[in-house]
Amino acid sequence: MHLPSGRLSSLALAALTACGGAARDTTPTAPRVTVPVDARGDATPDPDLAPPPEPARRRLAIDWSTLPLATDEDALAAWAQIAPTGADWEEKLEEVPVAVARPLARALLRSGNFACATPPAASRCARAELEIPAPAETAGLDDPCLRRLLALWAVAALEPEDVPPVLDALRAIAALPPPESQLVAAAIEAIPETEHATRLELLTIAYHAGQRELANSLLGSLDEAHLIEAVTRHHIDGALEVLSAQAHRDVYLAAITDEALAPAARAQAITELVAEDELLAPDAKKALVAATKATDCTVAATAARALAVRGDRRFVPRRPAGRSQPALMRALCVLASYERLQMSDEVSLLPSFVPAKGLERIEIAFDPLSDVDADGDGDPHTARTEVLVPRAEVVVPEIEDLIRAFSRCTGTTCTSADREFRFGLRASGGQLYLARLEIVELPPCR
């Protein structure tokens, strides 16, 4: 028998009641909430939870449409109206229209005064400053540290056609020494990459102002002809690394004898050139012989080593005849760099510089924590040891540090960042020898 659905529900309810069960709905009912909807169909935000943003407050009350900018004087007067400070310069420059930015940029760059920091005086403990100080919040237009930030903005605002009128200003920026680098790089990169000659000009200015690493890093945009010019005419060593000894042999030959080129680049040029020329052609040998007389000891030693390996030992370091102190110090300088190039099984050349009785070697160690004067010299932080090294056992001590020290010599005393080497020279039988070597460990820099 078929029953309607309503009837079936009534019977089911009656059966439940007959069994003593209570009929109740177990599904919870949520209260109905009406959510206001705006015209776009989004829920209206609660103004207490998400207040509307306040309109940006304009910092400049300047009518740009009537502002005269025909001359630098006009533009500088506009800068005076803008009156940027260390606290607000970014917000104010954000309000400058694009059409106004270029004349303002040109005038600012031509007015100069962007040297915010100067390098420290050279000393053993001088450390290169890596950061440029930020301008004070109250700094104004006459403050160089604020002006360098404005100059970065100005360089970025330039278009290619703006570069020729401000080229002298960009040259002046390129001449800024370290620790400045960001502004120098911006000035160089403002030159279009197709303008190789102008780019090389600014790179040369920067390189010789002390921006060696920066200039070398920006050489990649130059073509081959200007890279060659960078090495041969402007002595920029990074360009030599881009060129090869095989394809640019003449450039490498010239680099070997170029006293204006960085010594490390010259030594590397020797190494790469002889690797390509195992038999040493006459022009290569001539360049190497000339390089043995280089002012830099490492270059001279590298050239002498290249010749010696190929059988010409005329330029291997030897104690000079006679009693010339400068000649003996020069020979010791070349010797230190030469021995660094020797194989581990080769004997030291230093014994020939030492008298028959041997070398008096004094070492003075420094201990900042010691409070006991063990050697009785009145200084508890130093410990002195002295030994007579037999001539046959003499070797070059602390060779890497000694090579660095030879670049800073006064008379017979040479100093690195860590040690002072004092050479005691003594005449015997009309000849000058290295009789005493004092190695003083220097106090650490604070």
C-alpha positions as CSV (number, residue, x, y, z in Angstrom):
1,M,0.0,0.0,0.0
2,H,1.4,3.3,-1.0
3,L,1.2,6.3,1.4
4,P,1.8,10.0,0.7
5,S,5.0,11.4,2.1
6,G,3.1,13.7,4.6
7,R,1.2,10.7,5.9
8,L,4.4,8.7,6.3
9,S,5.9,11.5,8.4
10,S,2.9,11.6,10.7
11,L,3.1,7.9,11.3
12,A,6.8,8.0,12.0
13,L,6.2,10.8,14.6
14,A,3.4,8.9,16.3
15,A,5.6,5.8,16.6
16,L,8.4,7.9,18.2
17,T,5.9,9.3,20.7
18,A,4.6,5.9,21.5
19,C,8.0,4.8,22.5
20,G,8.4,7.6,24.9
21,G,11.0,9.6,23.0
22,A,10.9,13.3,22.8
23,A,10.7,14.8,19.3
24,R,13.2,17.7,18.9
25,D,15.3,19.3,16.1
26,T,19.1,18.6,16.8
27,T,20.4,21.1,14.2
28,P,21.5,24.5,15.8
29,T,19.9,27.5,14.2
30,A,22.2,30.5,13.7
31,P,20.8,34.0,14.2
32,R,20.1,35.8,11.0
33,V,22.6,38.7,10.4
34,T,22.1,41.4,7.8
35,V,25.5,42.6,6.3
36,P,25.4,46.0,4.6
37,V,26.8,45.8,1.1
38,D,28.2,48.7,-0.9
39,A,27.5,49.4,-4.5
40,R,30.3,47.1,-5.7
41,G,28.9,44.2,-3.6
42,D,31.7,44.4,-1.0
43,A,31.1,44.3,2.7
44,T,31.3,47.8,4.2
45,P,34.4,48.1,6.3
46,D,34.0,49.0,10.0
47,P,35.4,52.6,10.2
48,D,36.7,51.9,13.7
49,L,38.8,48.9,12.5
50,A,40.0,50.2,9.1
51,P,39.9,54.0,9.1
52,P,40.3,55.5,5.6
53,P,43.9,56.6,4.7
54,E,44.6,60.2,5.2
55,P,45.4,62.2,2.0
56,A,49.1,62.7,1.5
57,R,50.3,66.0,2.8
58,R,52.1,68.0,0.1
59,R,55.3,69.6,1.2
60,L,55.9,72.0,-1.6
61,A,53.7,75.0,-2.4
62,I,55.2,75.7,-5.8
63,D,53.4,76.5,-9.1
64,W,55.5,74.4,-11.4
65,S,53.7,75.7,-14.5
66,T,55.0,79.2,-13.9
67,L,58.4,78.4,-12.5
68,P,61.3,79.9,-14.6
69,L,63.9,77.3,-15.4
70,A,65.7,78.8,-18.5
71,T,69.1,79.1,-16.8
72,D,71.1,77.5,-14.0
73,E,70.4,80.5,-11.9
74,D,66.7,80.0,-12.3
75,A,67.0,76.3,-11.5
76,L,69.2,77.0,-8.4
77,A,66.6,79.5,-7.2
78,A,64.0,76.7,-7.6
79,W,66.2,74.4,-5.5
80,A,66.2,77.2,-2.8
81,Q,62.4,77.1,-2.9
82,I,62.3,73.3,-2.6
83,A,64.8,73.7,0.4
84,P,65.5,69.9,0.9
85,T,66.8,68.8,4.2
86,G,68.3,65.5,5.5
87,A,64.8,64.7,6.9
88,D,62.5,65.5,4.0
89,W,64.5,65.5,0.7
90,E,63.0,62.3,-0.6
91,E,59.4,63.3,0.0
92,K,60.0,66.7,-1.5
93,L,61.6,65.3,-4.7
94,E,58.7,62.9,-5.2
95,E,56.6,66.0,-5.8
96,V,58.8,67.3,-8.6
97,P,57.2,66.8,-12.0
98,V,59.2,64.8,-14.6
99,A,59.4,67.8,-16.9
100,V,61.0,70.0,-14.2
101,A,63.4,67.3,-12.9
102,R,65.9,67.5,-15.8
103,P,66.7,71.3,-15.7
104,L,66.9,71.0,-11.9
105,A,69.3,68.0,-12.3
106,R,71.6,69.7,-14.7
107,A,71.9,72.8,-12.6
108,L,72.6,70.8,-9.4
109,L,75.3,68.7,-11.0
110,R,77.0,71.7,-12.5
111,S,77.1,73.4,-9.0
112,G,79.2,70.6,-7.5
113,N,80.2,70.1,-3.9
114,F,79.4,66.4,-3.5
115,A,82.5,65.2,-1.5
116,C,80.8,63.9,1.6
117,A,83.7,61.9,3.1
118,T,87.5,62.0,2.7
119,P,89.9,59.0,2.9
120,P,91.8,58.6,6.2
121,A,95.5,59.6,6.4
122,A,97.7,56.7,5.4
123,S,99.1,54.7,8.3
124,R,99.6,51.1,9.4
125,C,96.4,51.0,11.3
126,A,94.3,53.1,8.9
127,R,91.2,51.2,7.7
128,A,89.3,52.1,4.6
129,E,85.9,53.6,5.3
130,L,83.3,51.5,3.5
131,E,80.3,53.7,4.3
132,I,79.4,57.3,3.6
133,P,77.8,59.1,6.5
134,A,74.2,60.1,6.2
135,P,73.4,63.8,6.3
136,A,72.0,65.2,9.5
137,E,68.2,65.7,9.5
138,T,68.8,69.5,9.6
139,A,71.3,69.4,6.8
140,G,70.5,71.8,4.0
141,L,71.5,72.5,0.4
142,D,75.1,73.6,1.4
143,D,75.8,70.2,3.1
144,P,77.9,67.9,0.9
145,C,76.5,64.7,2.3
146,L,72.9,65.8,1.4
147,R,74.1,67.1,-2.0
148,R,75.6,63.7,-2.9
149,L,72.1,62.2,-2.3
150,L,70.6,64.9,-4.5
151,A,73.3,64.2,-7.1
152,L,72.3,60.6,-7.2
153,W,68.7,61.7,-7.9
154,A,69.9,64.1,-10.5
155,V,72.0,61.6,-12.4
156,A,69.1,59.2,-12.5
157,A,66.9,62.1,-13.9
158,L,69.2,62.7,-16.9
159,E,68.3,61.7,-20.4
160,P,71.1,60.9,-23.0
161,E,70.8,64.4,-24.5
162,D,71.4,65.9,-21.1
163,V,74.9,64.3,-20.8
164,P,77.0,66.6,-23.0
165,P,75.9,69.8,-21.1
166,V,76.9,68.2,-17.8
167,L,80.0,66.3,-18.9
168,D,82.4,68.5,-17.0
169,A,80.3,67.9,-13.8
170,L,80.4,64.1,-14.4
171,R,84.2,64.3,-14.9
172,A,84.4,66.1,-11.5
173,I,82.3,63.4,-9.8
174,A,84.4,60.6,-11.4
175,A,87.5,62.2,-9.7
176,L,86.0,61.7,-6.2
177,P,88.3,59.4,-4.2
178,P,87.2,56.5,-2.0
179,P,85.2,55.9,0.1
180,E,82.8,57.4,-2.4
181,S,81.9,54.8,-5.0
182,Q,78.1,54.9,-5.6
183,L,78.0,58.4,-7.0
184,V,81.2,57.7,-9.1
185,A,79.6,54.6,-10.6
186,A,76.4,56.5,-11.4
187,A,78.3,59.3,-13.2
188,I,80.2,56.7,-15.4
189,E,77.1,54.7,-16.1
190,A,75.2,57.9,-17.2
191,I,77.4,57.9,-20.3
192,P,75.6,55.9,-23.0
193,E,77.3,52.5,-23.6
194,T,77.8,53.4,-27.3
195,E,80.1,56.3,-26.3
196,H,83.2,54.2,-25.7
197,A,85.7,57.1,-25.8
198,T,83.8,59.2,-23.2
199,R,83.2,56.2,-21.0
200,L,86.9,55.4,-21.1
201,E,87.7,59.0,-20.2
202,L,85.6,58.9,-17.0
203,L,86.9,55.4,-16.2
204,T,90.5,56.7,-16.5
205,I,89.7,59.6,-14.2
206,A,88.1,57.3,-11.6
207,Y,90.9,54.8,-11.8
208,H,93.7,57.3,-11.2
209,A,91.6,58.9,-8.3
210,G,91.9,55.6,-6.4
211,Q,88.8,53.9,-7.7
212,R,90.8,51.0,-9.1
213,E,88.4,48.2,-8.3
214,L,85.3,50.2,-9.3
215,A,86.8,51.2,-12.7
216,N,88.0,47.7,-13.5
217,S,84.5,46.4,-12.8
218,L,83.0,48.8,-15.3
219,L,85.3,48.0,-18.2
220,G,83.0,45.3,-19.7
221,S,81.1,47.8,-21.9
222,L,84.2,48.9,-23.8
223,D,85.0,47.4,-27.2
224,E,88.4,45.8,-28.0
225,A,90.1,48.9,-29.3
226,H,89.3,50.9,-26.2
227,L,90.3,48.1,-23.9
228,I,93.7,48.1,-25.6
229,E,93.9,51.9,-25.2
230,A,92.9,51.5,-21.5
231,V,96.0,49.3,-21.0
232,T,98.6,50.9,-23.2
233,R,97.7,54.6,-22.8
234,H,95.9,54.9,-19.5
235,H,97.6,52.0,-17.6
236,I,94.3,50.5,-16.4
237,D,95.3,47.0,-15.3
238,G,91.8,45.4,-15.4
239,A,91.6,45.8,-19.1
240,L,94.6,43.5,-19.4
241,E,92.6,40.7,-17.8
242,V,89.9,41.0,-20.5
243,L,92.5,40.7,-23.3
244,S,94.5,37.5,-23.8
245,A,98.2,36.9,-24.2
246,Q,97.6,34.8,-27.3
247,A,95.4,37.3,-29.2
248,H,97.1,40.5,-27.9
249,R,100.7,39.6,-27.6
250,D,102.0,43.1,-28.3
251,V,99.9,44.5,-25.6
252,Y,101.3,42.0,-23.1
253,L,104.9,42.7,-24.2
254,A,104.3,46.4,-23.6
255,A,102.7,45.7,-20.2
256,I,105.7,43.8,-18.9
257,T,107.9,46.9,-19.1
258,D,105.2,49.5,-18.3
259,E,106.2,51.1,-14.9
260,A,102.9,52.9,-14.7
261,L,100.9,49.7,-14.7
262,A,100.1,48.0,-11.4
263,P,102.9,45.5,-10.4
264,A,100.5,42.6,-9.9
265,A,99.2,43.0,-13.4
266,R,102.7,43.2,-14.9
267,A,103.7,40.0,-13.0
268,Q,100.6,38.2,-14.2
269,A,101.4,39.4,-17.8
270,I,104.8,37.8,-17.5
271,T,103.3,34.5,-16.3
272,E,100.7,34.4,-19.1
273,L,103.1,35.5,-21.8
274,V,105.7,32.9,-21.1
275,A,103.0,30.2,-20.8
276,E,102.2,31.0,-24.5
277,D,105.9,31.3,-25.5
278,E,107.8,28.4,-24.0
279,L,110.9,29.0,-26.2
280,L,111.0,32.7,-25.5
281,A,111.1,34.6,-28.7
282,P,113.7,37.4,-28.9
283,D,111.1,40.1,-28.3
284,A,109.8,38.3,-25.2
285,K,113.3,37.7,-23.8
286,K,114.2,41.4,-24.4
287,A,111.1,42.5,-22.4
288,L,111.8,40.1,-19.6
289,V,115.4,41.3,-19.3
290,A,114.2,44.8,-19.1
291,A,111.6,43.8,-16.5
292,T,114.4,42.4,-14.2
293,K,115.3,46.1,-13.6
294,A,111.7,47.0,-12.7
295,T,111.2,49.3,-9.6
296,D,108.9,46.8,-8.1
297,C,110.7,43.8,-6.6
298,T,107.9,41.3,-7.4
299,V,108.0,42.2,-11.1
300,A,111.8,42.0,-11.2
301,A,111.7,38.6,-9.4
302,T,109.0,37.2,-11.7
303,A,111.0,38.2,-14.8
304,A,114.2,36.7,-13.3
305,R,112.4,33.5,-12.5
306,A,110.9,33.2,-16.0
307,L,114.4,33.6,-17.5
308,A,116.0,31.2,-15.0
309,V,113.5,28.4,-15.6
310,R,114.5,28.7,-19.3
311,G,118.2,28.5,-18.6
312,D,119.2,32.1,-18.3
313,R,120.3,32.5,-14.6
314,R,122.1,35.8,-15.0
315,F,119.3,37.7,-13.1
316,V,118.8,35.3,-10.2
317,P,119.2,37.5,-7.0
318,R,122.7,37.6,-5.7
319,R,124.5,39.6,-3.0
320,P,125.9,42.7,-4.8
321,A,129.6,43.3,-4.7
322,G,130.8,46.3,-2.7
323,R,129.4,48.1,0.3
324,S,126.3,49.8,-1.1
325,Q,123.4,49.7,1.4
326,P,120.7,50.5,-1.2
327,A,122.0,47.9,-3.5
328,L,122.0,45.2,-0.8
329,M,118.5,46.2,0.3
330,R,117.2,46.0,-3.2
331,A,118.7,42.6,-3.7
332,L,117.1,41.3,-0.5
333,C,113.8,42.7,-1.7
334,V,114.0,40.9,-5.0
335,L,115.2,37.8,-3.2
336,A,112.1,37.6,-1.0
337,S,109.8,37.7,-4.0
338,Y,112.0,35.3,-6.0
339,E,112.0,32.6,-3.3
340,R,108.2,32.7,-3.1
341,L,108.3,31.4,-6.7
342,Q,110.7,28.6,-6.1
343,M,109.8,25.0,-5.7
344,S,109.7,23.5,-2.2
345,D,112.8,21.4,-2.9
346,E,114.9,24.3,-4.0
347,V,117.5,25.7,-1.6
348,S,117.3,29.2,-0.3
349,L,119.5,31.9,-1.8
350,L,119.7,33.9,1.4
351,P,122.9,32.1,2.9
352,S,125.0,33.9,0.2
353,F,123.9,37.2,1.8
354,V,125.0,36.2,5.3
355,P,128.6,36.3,6.7
356,A,130.4,33.1,7.5
357,K,129.5,33.0,11.2
358,G,125.8,33.0,10.4
359,L,122.8,35.3,11.0
360,E,121.9,36.9,14.3
361,R,118.1,36.5,14.4
362,I,116.1,38.4,17.1
363,E,112.4,38.0,17.4
364,I,110.2,40.2,19.7
365,A,106.8,38.8,20.2
366,F,103.9,40.9,21.5
367,D,101.3,39.6,24.0
368,P,98.7,42.2,25.0
369,L,97.5,40.0,27.9
370,S,100.9,39.3,29.5
371,D,101.7,41.0,32.8
372,V,105.1,39.4,33.4
373,D,108.3,40.9,32.2
374,A,110.0,37.6,31.4
375,D,112.9,39.1,29.4
376,G,113.6,42.0,31.7
377,D,113.2,44.7,29.1
378,G,110.7,46.7,31.2
379,D,107.7,45.8,29.0
380,P,105.6,42.9,30.2
381,H,103.9,42.6,26.8
382,T,107.0,41.7,24.8
383,A,109.1,38.6,24.8
384,R,112.5,38.7,23.2
385,T,114.4,35.7,21.8
386,E,117.8,35.7,20.1
387,V,119.6,33.0,18.3
388,L,122.6,32.7,15.9
389,V,121.5,30.7,12.8
390,P,124.3,28.9,11.1
391,R,124.9,30.1,7.6
392,A,123.9,26.8,5.9
393,E,120.5,26.9,7.8
394,V,119.5,30.4,7.0
395,V,116.1,30.8,5.2
396,V,113.9,33.7,4.4
397,P,111.5,34.2,7.4
398,E,107.9,35.2,7.3
399,I,108.2,35.4,3.5
400,E,104.7,36.7,2.7
401,D,104.8,39.4,5.4
402,L,108.3,40.3,4.5
403,I,107.3,40.9,0.8
404,R,104.6,43.2,2.0
405,A,107.0,45.0,4.3
406,F,109.5,45.7,1.5
407,S,106.9,48.0,-0.1
408,R,107.3,50.3,3.0
409,C,110.9,50.8,3.9
410,T,112.8,53.6,5.5
411,G,116.5,53.0,5.3
412,T,117.0,49.4,6.6
413,T,113.7,49.2,8.4
414,C,110.6,47.8,6.6
415,T,107.1,47.6,8.0
416,S,104.0,45.6,7.3
417,A,100.7,45.8,9.1
418,D,101.9,43.1,11.5
419,R,105.6,43.3,11.8
420,E,108.7,45.5,11.6
421,F,111.8,44.0,10.0
422,R,115.1,45.7,10.9
423,F,118.0,44.7,8.8
424,G,121.5,44.9,10.4
425,L,124.1,45.2,7.7
426,R,127.8,44.8,8.4
427,A,130.9,45.3,6.3
428,S,133.6,42.7,6.2
429,G,136.6,42.5,3.8
430,G,135.2,45.3,1.6
431,Q,131.8,43.6,1.3
432,L,128.4,44.3,2.9
433,Y,126.5,41.4,4.5
434,L,123.2,40.8,6.3
435,A,124.5,40.1,9.7
436,R,121.5,40.7,11.9
437,L,117.7,40.5,11.4
438,E,115.3,41.8,14.0
439,I,111.6,40.8,13.6
440,V,109.3,42.9,15.9
441,E,105.7,41.8,16.2
442,L,103.6,45.0,16.3
443,P,100.8,45.7,18.7
444,P,97.4,45.1,17.2
445,C,95.5,48.1,15.8
446,R,92.7,49.3,18.0
